[in-house]
Amino acid sequence: MKYLIGKKQNIELFVEKNYEAMSQKAAALLVDSLANKLQEKQFVTFMPSAGGTPERLYQILGEKYKTFVDWSRVIVLQMDEYVDLPAFDKNSYTWFLHKKLVKPLSIQKAFFIGEYAQGRVQQYDEIIRNLGGIDIILHGIGENGHLGFNEPESDYDSTTRIVALAPETIHANARFFSNMETVPTRGITLGLRTIMQAGENILIASGVKKLPALTRALFASVSVNLPASILQNHPHVKVIADEDAVDIKLLKAK
């Protein structure tokens, strides 16, 4: 089911039955956006999310859409990464994106943000500017409403920077590590200002744990307490969620 929401009906919300259906729908919409951009431009800049939510989506891209677009003309940029973790550690987002997306789709050019964490943070924003900006961002959403590692209280005017991870983010990420002591406590992240300059923002959400954050992001007032709410002010947003992540009663009441 598709809904148009937001102050200017600028958010397209697609509610799907379950995680698989959400992943299938998101993959189809993403590929359509990439294909449309490639009709206009020589290459497209795409910033994918890492983490559990997009994993099935990336599998679908390899299974169904490997020849649908010319992936050699897609340049991958990275939203966020742990600091103090080797780039190709199995728990790094760089490793995840390389294994799940870049290598399977034979993407030829990728700029991994972690490489710029040591004294070269501003260069990442320069790379984005030199590429003409970001065409499409694929987001997940944190349980505390973060986008990338833009934790609550992040400045709307923020750019790429090193941040301290919120306790709830550290706790949520602990399931991927052997113990709490090995979970990174710092990250490097794209800023909210840069996110708002992207051509299109696509957000995916699955499961009841994401329901409170997604509900606030879509329907509460825009607030630094919930960074994802800033997407209400972006002109081109698609949200694809499964039924567990959406308050259907509230949605219908709108």
C-alpha positions as CSV (number, residue, x, y, z in Angstrom):
1,M,0.0,0.0,0.0
2,K,1.3,3.4,-0.9
3,Y,0.6,6.6,1.1
4,L,1.6,10.2,0.5
5,I,2.5,11.9,3.7
6,G,4.4,14.9,5.0
7,K,3.7,18.6,5.1
8,K,3.9,18.9,1.3
9,Q,3.0,15.3,0.5
10,N,6.7,14.9,-0.2
11,I,7.1,11.5,1.4
12,E,6.0,8.3,-0.4
13,L,5.4,5.6,2.2
14,F,5.1,2.0,1.0
15,V,3.9,-0.5,3.6
16,E,4.6,-4.1,2.8
17,K,3.4,-7.3,4.5
18,N,6.8,-8.5,5.9
19,Y,10.6,-8.1,5.7
20,E,10.8,-10.1,2.4
21,A,8.1,-8.1,0.7
22,M,9.7,-4.9,2.0
23,S,13.1,-5.9,0.6
24,Q,11.6,-6.8,-2.8
25,K,9.8,-3.5,-3.0
26,A,12.7,-1.4,-1.9
27,A,15.0,-3.2,-4.4
28,A,12.6,-2.5,-7.3
29,L,12.2,1.2,-6.3
30,L,15.9,1.7,-5.8
31,V,16.8,0.1,-9.2
32,D,14.1,2.3,-10.9
33,S,15.7,5.4,-9.4
34,L,19.2,4.3,-10.5
35,A,18.1,3.5,-14.0
36,N,16.3,6.8,-14.4
37,K,19.3,8.7,-13.2
38,L,21.6,6.8,-15.6
39,Q,19.4,8.0,-18.4
40,E,20.2,11.6,-17.4
41,K,23.9,11.2,-16.4
42,Q,27.1,9.4,-17.3
43,F,27.3,8.0,-13.8
44,V,25.2,8.0,-10.6
45,T,26.4,8.4,-7.1
46,F,24.8,6.0,-4.6
47,M,25.2,5.9,-0.9
48,P,24.0,2.5,0.5
49,S,23.3,1.7,4.2
50,A,25.1,-1.1,6.0
51,G,23.5,-3.3,8.7
52,G,20.9,-6.0,9.0
53,T,17.9,-4.2,7.4
54,P,19.3,-3.9,3.8
55,E,21.0,-7.3,3.7
56,R,18.2,-9.1,1.9
57,L,17.7,-6.1,-0.5
58,Y,21.3,-6.4,-1.6
59,Q,20.8,-10.2,-2.2
60,I,17.9,-9.3,-4.4
61,L,19.9,-6.9,-6.4
62,G,22.4,-9.6,-7.2
63,E,19.6,-12.2,-7.9
64,K,17.2,-10.1,-10.0
65,Y,18.8,-6.9,-11.1
66,K,22.4,-7.6,-11.9
67,T,21.9,-6.7,-15.6
68,F,19.0,-4.2,-15.1
69,V,21.4,-1.3,-14.7
70,D,25.0,-0.8,-15.8
71,W,26.6,-1.1,-12.3
72,S,29.9,0.0,-13.7
73,R,28.4,3.5,-14.0
74,V,27.4,3.4,-10.3
75,I,29.8,5.1,-7.9
76,V,29.3,3.9,-4.3
77,L,29.8,6.3,-1.4
78,Q,29.6,5.3,2.3
79,M,27.4,6.8,5.0
80,D,29.3,5.8,8.1
81,E,31.9,3.5,9.6
82,Y,33.4,2.6,12.9
83,V,36.5,4.4,14.0
84,D,39.3,2.3,15.6
85,L,38.3,-0.8,13.6
86,P,40.4,-2.1,10.7
87,A,38.7,-1.4,7.3
88,F,38.2,-5.0,6.4
89,D,37.5,-6.4,9.8
90,K,34.4,-8.7,9.3
91,N,32.4,-6.3,11.5
92,S,33.2,-3.2,9.6
93,Y,30.7,-1.5,7.4
94,T,33.3,-1.3,4.7
95,W,33.7,-5.1,4.7
96,F,29.9,-5.5,4.7
97,L,29.3,-3.2,1.7
98,H,32.3,-4.7,-0.2
99,K,31.0,-8.3,0.3
100,K,27.3,-7.7,0.0
101,L,27.1,-5.1,-2.7
102,V,30.3,-3.8,-4.4
103,K,31.8,-7.2,-5.3
104,P,28.6,-9.1,-6.3
105,L,27.5,-6.3,-8.6
106,S,31.0,-5.7,-10.0
107,I,30.9,-2.0,-9.0
108,Q,34.2,-0.5,-10.1
109,K,34.5,2.6,-8.0
110,A,33.8,3.0,-4.3
111,F,34.9,5.6,-1.8
112,F,34.9,4.1,1.7
113,I,34.6,6.8,4.4
114,G,36.7,5.0,7.0
115,E,39.8,5.7,4.9
116,Y,39.3,9.4,5.8
117,A,38.9,9.0,9.5
118,Q,42.5,9.8,10.4
119,G,43.0,13.5,9.8
120,R,41.3,13.7,6.4
121,V,37.7,14.0,7.3
122,Q,37.0,17.1,5.3
123,Q,38.4,15.4,2.2
124,Y,35.3,13.1,2.1
125,D,33.0,16.1,1.6
126,E,35.3,17.4,-1.1
127,I,35.1,14.1,-2.9
128,I,31.3,14.3,-2.8
129,R,31.3,17.9,-4.1
130,N,33.7,16.9,-6.9
131,L,31.4,14.1,-8.0
132,G,28.5,16.6,-8.2
133,G,26.8,15.5,-5.0
134,I,24.9,12.4,-4.0
135,D,22.1,11.3,-6.2
136,I,20.5,8.6,-4.0
137,I,21.0,7.6,-0.4
138,L,19.6,4.4,1.0
139,H,19.0,4.7,4.8
140,G,18.2,2.4,7.6
141,I,17.0,4.0,10.8
142,G,18.3,3.5,14.3
143,E,16.1,2.7,17.2
144,N,17.0,6.1,18.6
145,G,16.2,7.7,15.2
146,H,19.8,8.2,14.0
147,L,20.7,8.5,10.4
148,G,24.1,7.0,9.7
149,F,25.9,7.9,13.0
150,N,24.1,11.2,13.3
151,E,23.0,10.5,16.9
152,P,20.3,12.6,18.7
153,E,21.4,16.2,19.2
154,S,23.3,16.2,15.9
155,D,23.5,19.7,14.3
156,Y,21.4,20.1,11.2
157,D,24.3,21.9,9.6
158,S,26.7,19.1,10.3
159,T,29.1,17.6,7.7
160,T,31.4,14.6,7.8
161,R,33.0,14.2,11.2
162,I,34.1,11.9,14.0
163,V,31.4,11.2,16.6
164,A,30.9,9.4,19.9
165,L,28.3,6.7,19.5
166,A,25.2,6.9,21.7
167,P,24.9,4.1,24.4
168,E,21.8,2.7,22.7
169,T,23.7,2.4,19.4
170,I,26.6,0.7,21.1
171,H,24.2,-1.7,22.7
172,A,22.3,-2.4,19.5
173,N,25.6,-3.1,17.7
174,A,26.9,-5.4,20.4
175,R,25.2,-8.5,18.9
176,F,27.8,-8.4,16.1
177,F,30.8,-8.5,18.5
178,S,32.1,-11.1,20.9
179,N,31.6,-8.9,24.0
180,M,30.8,-5.4,24.9
181,E,34.4,-4.5,25.4
182,T,35.1,-5.0,21.7
183,V,32.2,-2.8,20.4
184,P,33.5,0.4,18.9
185,T,32.4,3.6,20.7
186,R,33.3,6.1,17.9
187,G,32.3,6.5,14.3
188,I,32.8,8.6,11.3
189,T,29.6,9.8,9.6
190,L,28.2,11.9,6.8
191,G,26.5,15.0,8.2
192,L,22.9,15.9,8.1
193,R,23.5,18.9,5.9
194,T,25.0,16.7,3.3
195,I,22.2,14.2,3.6
196,M,19.7,17.0,2.9
197,Q,21.6,18.0,-0.2
198,A,21.1,14.5,-1.8
199,G,18.8,14.2,-4.8
200,E,16.7,11.4,-3.3
201,N,16.5,9.8,0.1
202,I,15.2,6.3,0.5
203,L,14.6,4.9,4.0
204,I,13.8,1.2,4.8
205,A,12.6,-0.1,8.2
206,S,11.6,-3.5,9.4
207,G,10.3,-4.9,12.7
208,V,8.6,-3.7,15.9
209,K,11.8,-2.3,17.4
210,K,11.9,0.3,14.6
211,L,8.2,1.3,15.0
212,P,8.7,4.1,17.6
213,A,11.5,5.8,15.8
214,L,9.9,5.5,12.4
215,T,6.6,6.8,13.8
216,R,8.2,9.9,15.3
217,A,10.4,10.4,12.2
218,L,7.3,10.6,10.0
219,F,4.7,12.2,12.2
220,A,6.3,14.1,15.1
221,S,7.7,17.6,14.8
222,V,11.2,17.8,13.3
223,S,13.7,17.7,16.1
224,V,17.4,17.2,16.8
225,N,16.3,14.6,19.3
226,L,15.3,12.4,16.4
227,P,17.7,13.1,13.5
228,A,15.7,11.0,11.0
229,S,12.8,13.5,11.3
230,I,14.8,16.0,9.2
231,L,13.8,14.0,6.2
232,Q,10.3,15.6,6.5
233,N,12.0,18.7,5.1
234,H,13.5,16.9,2.1
235,P,11.6,17.2,-1.3
236,H,12.1,13.6,-2.5
237,V,11.8,10.9,0.1
238,K,10.6,7.3,-0.2
239,V,10.0,5.1,2.9
240,I,9.5,1.4,2.5
241,A,8.6,-0.5,5.7
242,D,7.0,-3.7,6.7
243,E,3.7,-3.7,8.7
244,D,5.5,-4.4,12.0
245,A,7.4,-1.1,11.7
246,V,4.3,1.1,10.9
247,D,1.5,2.3,13.1
248,I,-1.3,1.6,10.7
249,K,-4.0,3.1,12.9
250,L,-2.1,6.4,13.1
251,L,-1.4,6.3,9.4
252,K,-5.0,5.9,8.5
253,A,-6.0,8.6,10.9
254,K,-3.8,11.0,8.9
